[in-house]
Amino acid sequence: MTQEFEPEKNGFTLRNPDTGETVSLTYAEYGWNPDKDVEYYASIPCFSASEMNLLIDIVLYGEDRAPLAFVLLDYPLEDDALLRRIADVYGNSAKRLTGQRPIIYFITGLQCKAVHSLLGEVQPAKRILKKIDLEETVASYAIQEVVTFQLLLNDKDAAKGFFAGESRVRENIQTTIMDALTRASKMGFRHYLHHYVYSSKEDGKKLPKQLLLLSAMGAKEYHKMCLDDSIAIAKFLGPKSFAWIQKANREGDLNGRHLTDLFEKRKLAWAYAYYGWDLKRDIHHNVEIPCYLEPNMRLLADYIFYTADGKPLLLVLRDTLNLSKEKAFIVSEFYARSVKQETGSWPLVLFQSGTENWLKVAALTGGFEPVHEVIPKPFLEAQVRQVAVTEFLAWSQLLKKSSVLTAILDPQERQEKILLMVKKTLELAKDSLSNPRFVQEQYEIISTQKEVLEETFWERVEGSDQYRLQRADDLSLLRTVVADKRMLAKSSKS
């Protein structure tokens, strides 16, 4: 059952669409300052899957700006074991980032469950705790966690018994915990935690349970467990994020520039964050690119997705002319070549025609490929590096053999010879291309070079006259596309 969630500055309302029943929470009643203690639609890096960002519907902060609670909406509440795993990943990620493990609240419909720590079970919750109570509760569970896992790290037999569920071990741990909590209660849990348990801020960021699991399970099984946890979360977050980006795409507003509602804008940024994209920094609209065939012509890309250091990764071109697939391919190819000559970086191109999305990779490493999902930024960066290095190696070798190919007059025979040369080149370079370090190093060199090797190759092989005739047709097509984009951009502004 999904609730209707209405975020507001001073609180939020949950409405059950099936029954009409509502529950409202006003932050001031619970001791929260909405201007500094509350954040909607936040994201944090996942500690166990570097390519994933975790999405949080609401974060409630303490006085030291460390998170006290994460509120996660719409997770199914039936499977407590799954909620436990999800809460552990969120809690570990927050602890690694901030030094504090927050309470995780799951709210679906008008039901709520909470996971307080690594030691507590999933519990039904009537409401989110008041700020003052949360601060003491979070500190109390942090003390329990530290005491427990320090003991287990120092006693391998106890660690085995703990994970096996032996009552004797758990009773001994409970006695030790109660002694620590008794001492802490006399001076306040937060004070005791930060003055007598953690010797530094970095202490709070440690994940001792993960060390124990790694030691007990071995690296292979431990990483499989982390992967399984990430997949369980991705099954929920992926569709949720994709739905918001799809909505923006249908409205022709991928970067949310027309959104006036602050919460809607945040939600779109949040959806992109799951895939590693920063909405404000990475995604630009109506970007002009000098055409490498004719420098006075400025190509217009609907959107360009960038790396953190400003390198173009993905061009998005929306088709309003109903171009044939062959012409769409040509347009995408020459946009990418223009970006290559301008920046040294060869991007991929996403060509959108009606409800179809086609990804243009590069001349030798992929044609038009249908795509039906958002490409996570880390994966796209890796693919762009791989494509750039592969293409550079192949075209460099073809240039060396251009005189041999020029002598072949039959176009079909020449094309077959080119494909054979490319296949041989890539086969010889197979081991190097499978080495991420080699690819990274080569990419850093290649991305400083702005020469478009394939253009030099085709001009040599086809001859200057034939080359100019072919490019004249390509330029005519590009002018038509750019004129259409400028007209649409102008009408949009007006």
N, C-alpha and C positions, 0 to 999 in steps of 0.2 A: 504494500500500500504506500503510495507516494503522497506526501503532504504538500500543500501550497505554502511556500515559504515567502514571507514578506519582510525583507530587511528594512529597518528604519534607523535613523540616527540614534534614537534614544532607546531602542529595543527591537524586538521582532515578534511576529505573529505566526503561529503555525495553524493551518486550517486543514481539517480532514475533508477532502472533496466528496467522500462517500456519505458522510453523516452531517457535514456542515459545522461540526463542533470545532471550536477554536481554543487555542491557548496562547496567551500573550505574556511576554516577559519584558519588563522595563528595567534597564540596567541600573538606574539609580536605587531601586528597591533592594538590590543585591550588593550595593557598595561599589559598583563599577562606574568609572568615568568614561562615557562613550567617546570623548575626544582623544584619550590617550591609552585606555585600557582595552579597547575593542578594535578588532580588524576583521573585515569581511573578505572572503575569497582570497586567502593567502596561499602561498606554496613554499615548500622547503625541499632541499635535495634529499633523495632517499639514500640512506647510508649504505644499503646493500645492493643498490642498482644505480650506478653513477649516471646512466642515461635517463633516469626517471625522476620527475619531481612529484612530490606528494601534494595533493590538493586538500585544503582545509576550509570548510564553509565559514567557520567563525573561530578566531583565536581570542582568548581572554588572557590578558597580561597582568603580572604583578607589578609592584612598585619599582623593581629593578629591571623591568622590561623583559623579563624571562617569562615564557608561556606557562600559565597555570592550568589551562584547559584548552583542548581542541574539541570543537563540535563538528561532527561528521553527519551529514544528512543523507537519508535514503538508502543506507546499507541495509540489506535484509537482516532481521534480528533473530531469525530462527536458529542459526548455527552458532552457538557460543564459542566453539573451538575455532571457527573461522574469525570471529570478532576478536578473540584473544590474539591470534596471529597478526591480524591487521593492526591492532592496538600496539603490539610489541614493535612492529616496524615503525609506526608513527612515533612511538615513544622513544625508541632508540635513535631515530633520525633527529628528533628534537634535542635529545640529550647530547648527541655528538655535536650538534650545531650550537646549542646555547648553554649546555651544562645542567639542564633541568628537564626531568621527565614529567610532562603534564598529565593530568587526568584526561582520558579519552571518553567523550560522550558520543554515543550513537543514537540518533533520533530518527524514527521512521513513523509515519502517521502521527499519532499522538503518544507513542510509546518511546521510552528512553531507557537505555542501558549504559552502564559506565564501567570502565576498566581503570582502576586506580594505580596499578603498578605491575611490575613483573611478578609479584608475589600474590596479588589478589586475584580473585575470580571475577568473571563477568557478572555484574550485579544489576538488578532492576533499579532505576533511579526515578524518583518523583519529580525532581527538578535539578537544575544546576546549582551548586553550592554558592553561598555568598562569598565574596572576595576574601574576607578575613578568615573564613573557614577553609577555603581552598588553599590559602597560603600555608596554613598549619598542616593541613592534610597532605599536601604535596611534599612538604619538608619531612613529615613523619614517615611517609613511605620511602622517601629517599634515604633516610637513616636506616630503615629496615633493609633496604636493598644493599646498601654498602656493607652493613654488618653481616648479612647472609653470605654475600659472595666473597668477602674477604676471608671468612671462615672456610668456605669451600675451596678457594684458591690455595689455601695453606694445608688442606687435608684432602688428598686425592680419594681416599676411601669414602670420606663423607660426601664428596662430590658425586661419586658413583651412586651412593645410596640415595642422595637427594633426587637425582634424575630418575632413579628407579622407583621413587615413591616410598622409600622405607620410613615407617612411622618413627622409629627410634631417632634417625637423623633429623627428621623434621621437628621432633619434640625438643631435641638439644638446641636446634637453631632458634626455635620459638622462645626458649628460656633465655638465650643470649640476647635476642631482640627485646624481650621485655625488660631486661636489665638496662639496655641502652635507652629505651623509651622512658623508663622511670627517671633516669638521670636527665634526659633531655626535657622532660615535662616541667622540671623545676625552673628552667631558665628560658623555656620557649623552644619549640622544635627548630625554627628557622635559625635562631641564634646558635643553638648547639650544632646544627648541621654545618654552618659556615665557619664556626670557630674551633670546633673540636673534631669534626669528621673530615671535611675537605681542607687540605693544607694549601690548595691553590685553586684557581678557577678551572685549570686543566683537569684537576681531579674529577670534577663534576662531569666532564665530557667522556670519561672512560666508560667502556661497556664490558665489565668483567664477566657477565654471563656469556657473552659472545666468545670470549677467550676460552671459557670452560667448554662450551659447545664445540668449538673448533678443535680443542684438544681431544675431547671425547669421541667426536664423530669422524675426525680426519678431514683434510681439506676438501676432498671430492664430495663427500656427503654433506658437509657444511654448506658449501657453495650451492649444491643442489637444493638444500633447504631454503637458502636465501632466494634462489631463483623461483622456487615454488611460491614463496611468500609474495614476491614481486608480481608474479603472474596472477595470483589471487586478487591483488589490489588492482592490477591493470584491467582485469575483466570488468571491473566496475568503473574505474576512472576513465578508461579509454572511450567507451561509448558516451559517457557523460560529457567529456571534453569535445569529442568529435561532433556531437549534436549542436553545440554552441557555435563551433567554427563553420559547420554546414549551414546553419541559419544565417551567419554573416555572409557566407559565400553566395547563398541564394539571393540575398538582398544587395549583392554587388558592393559590399562594404567590408572587405576582409580585415582591414585594420581598425574598424569601428569609428571612423572619423565622423560619421553622422550621428553617433549615439550621444544623446543629451542626458540620459539618466546615468548618474554616477555609478550605481550598482550594476547596471547592464555593461558599462564599460569595464568595470572591474572583473565582471564574470567572464568577458571575452578574453581579457588579459590572463586571467586564471586558467582558462581553457588552453590557451597557447603555452602557458608555463608548463603544463603537463608534458608537452612535447619538446620542451627546452627553449622555446622562443620567448623573447622579450618583446611585447607588443609595441612599446614606445620606441625602443632602440632598433629592433631588427627588421621591422616591416614598414616599407616606404611606398607611398602611392604616387602614380603618375611621374615616374622617373625618366628623365631624358638621357639618351645615350647617343653619342656621335656615331653615325654610320661609318663603318670602316671602308665601305666602297665609295662613299661620297661624304667627306667630312662636314660639308655644309648642311647635310640632312641630319635632323635630330630624331632618332627613333623614340617612341614613347612606350614605356612598359607600364602596364596597369599596376603591377606591384613588383617589388624586388625584396627578397628576404636576404639579410646580410649576416655575416659572422660578427663576433664581438669586435673584431678589429677592422670592420668595414669592407670586407671582401664579399662580393655578390655570390650567393649560393644558389638561389632559385629565382627565375623570372616567371611571373604569371601573366599570360596574355589571354584576354577574353575576346572571343571571336563574335563579332556582330555582323559579319559580312557573309556568313555561311560558306566559308572557304572549303574547297575540296581538301581531302586529307593530304594530298600531294603538295598543295600550295601551303597548307598549314605547316607541313614539315619544313618547307623552304623558308618560310617566315621565321620559324623557331630557330632554325640553323643559323640564319644571318643575324638575328638578334644576339645569339650566343657569341658568334664570332666578333661582333662589334664590342661586346662587353670584354671579351678576351683582349682585343687590341687596346681598349681604353684602360683596363685595370690589371691585365696580366693573369686574371683568373677566369677559367672557363666554367660558367654556371650551367646548371640544368634548367630546362624550360618546361613549365607546365602550361599546356595549351588547352583552354577551356572552350568547348563548343557545345552549346545547348546543355544537356545534362551529362555530357561526356568529358572526361579529363584524360589528356594524353601527355605522357612525360617524354620529352625529347632529351635523350642522354647525350650522345655525341656521334660523329660520323662513323667511327669504326667500332665503337663499343656498345652500340644500341640504337635502335630506331625509335619509333613512336611506341610507347608501352602504355596500355590503359592503367590508370591508378584509381583506387577507390578509398583511399585513406590519407590522413595527414602524415607526412614524413617527419619523424622526430629529428630535431636538429643535429644531434651527434651522429646519427646514421647518415644523414644527408652530407654532413661535412666529410665523413669517411668515404662516401661514394664519390663525391666531387674530387677528392684527392686521388682516389684510385683511377677514376676516368682520366683526369688530367695527365697523370704520369703514363698511363697506358697509351693514350693518344699521342703524347709527345714521342715516346719510343717508336711507335709505329710510323708516324709521319716522318720522323727523322730518317728512318731507314728507307722509306719510300722515296724521299728526296734524293738520297744517294743513288737510287736505281732509276731515276726519272728518265735518263737518256735511253735506257734499255726499253722502258715502257713507251716512250715517244715513237720508237721504231715499229711498234705494233699498231697497225692501222685499223684492224677490226675491233670495234668497241667492245663486243662481247668477249673476245679473246683477251683484250687488255684488262677488262674488269675481272676476269677469272685469274689473271696473273697477279693483279693487285691483291685480291683476296688470299691467294696462295702465299704471297710475300708477307702479308700481315699475319697470317696464321703461323708461319715459320718464325717470325720475329717474336711474337707473343709466347710461342712455345719455348723458345730459348730463354725468354725473360720470366718464365713462369715462377721459378723459385724466388726471384727478387721481388716480383709483384705481390707475392703472398707474404712478404715480410713488412709489417706495418712501419717499422723504423726506416727501412729503405724508401718506402712510399712517402713518408713524412718528409724525409730529408730531400728527396728529389722534388717533391711538390714545392718546398720552400724556395728551391732554385728556379724551378719552372715559372712560378707565379711572379717572378721579377722580369720575365721575358714576355714582351707584348707582340711578338711576331706571330701572325696566323699562318702556321706552316702549311696547312692544307691549301690555302690560296696560292702560295708560291708553287706548290706541287702542281696544282691543276693548270696554272698559267704555263708552266714549262711543258707539261704533257700535252695539253690541248692546243698550244700555240696561242700567241697574243690575240690574233684576230677572232678565233673561235671563242676564246675566253671572254673577250669584250662583248661579243654578241650575246652570250649566255648571261653575263652579268647585267646587261641592259634590261633583259626580261625580268631578272630578279629585282632590280632597282625599281622597275615600274610597279611590281607587286608590292614592294615595301612602301612606296609613296602612297599607294591606295590605302594600305592598312594604317599608316601614320595619319593620313588626312582624316580617316574615319575616327581614329582615336582622339584627335584634337577637337573634332566637331563635338564628340560626345563629352569630352572634358569641359568644353566651353558651355554646352547646354546644361551640364551638371552644376557648374558654378552659378549660372544665371537663375 
